[in-house]
Amino acid sequence: MDENQKVLSRKPILDALDGKVPESIPIWLMRQAGRYLPEYRKIRKQKKSFLDLCYSPKLAAEITLQPIRRFGFDAAILFSDILVLPDALGQKVWFEEGVGPRLIPVSPRDQLNPAALDNLYNNDKLESVYDAIRIICKDLPASCTLIGFAGGPWTVATYMIEGGTSRGFEKIRHWSVADPTSFEKFMVVLIEATSLHLIGQIEAGVEAIQIFDSHSGILDEEGFEKWIVEPTQKIVAQVRNHFPKVPIIGFPRGAGTNLLSYINQVEVQGVGLDQYVSCKWAAENIQSVLTVQGNLDPIYLLSDIGTLNRKTRETLSHFGGNPYIFNLGHGVIKETDPKTVEFLVKAVRDFEMN
Ligand code: CP3
């Protein structure tokens, strides 16, 4: 078969991650389930706490499938959150309306105890996430790929140490440079927990996984190697040990030119690009090595249709002829009109390379 010959796909996302070019460009969107959808807001009201929603298998399954029914995306991403992991490890985590996630912060003095991992082996919270996956699998359309996920350990650690969303990330940056030995011990526990959680999701039925390292952009080159590349390599190795074939998408958001180091060292099948990466540069330097996913700025879903159409076609023209999954550079913004998403899906499906 010619290198980039188009294939008729049963599961276009899995084919793209296998280095093939499906007949029509596959599409899914980060945060495709969520507050911009009225059907999500309706279910959201049934639970006061966001984590309770994540731990309700039937509701989480229903929310995962809502955007599939409405838009026909090629992938469903499990409805959950990266912060279920610290919660399952025993840290206090809650979501405050209008504020976002809050956690009782972990400090270098009261490090995460490796014994916390014992919690994970027999944990009702994570079991309910796996139950949601088993329900979704029964209802998933044949061409749709179910993607599971976890946060990258660095990104999850930012929330655990800062106690929530942060501007300057001074606490974690200080700990990681002032006492890298104790910080590494902390990271080792998170690496292990993340690997276990991803393996649990695959055992329950997810067909691909994405590792969200949303805050990799706050590290310099040395920090990026130590706290993004090395931990992700270890997670990939553990997952591969159990499931050699399940494709992995890495998303080191904000990595910039460190993306080169990431794709050369971490054995992922696809890499998510944020909107700050030049499409021309990424097509030449990243897509020449592996499948890319991205990277339309989600803000264009709030602009007029003409601009959205122009920017979408521009992105597609850079990446469309080679192994590629259309996505945004970050999650759907909650003010987005679902009709605009419908337009976007059609624009991607109708696009033809000339
Ligand atoms: O549709 C999907 O993408 C699947 C579900 C999903 C959620 N969070 C649901 C969610 C996924 C993949 C995530 C990942 C996640 N969670 C990340 C990595 C991706 C990124 O956005 O950078 C991060 C950093 C988190 C942590 C988190 N969860 C924050 C910072 C917030 C508050 C900000 C916000 O948008 O409200 C959340 C809450 C959250 N996670 C919501 C949803 C649908 C909103 C909760 C609500 O309904 O009030």
Residues whose N, C-alpha, C, O or C-beta is under 5 A from the ligand:
A	BS01	CP3	L29 M30 R31 Q32 A33 G34 R35 F50 I77 L78 F79 S80 D81 I82 G100 P101 F212 S214 G331
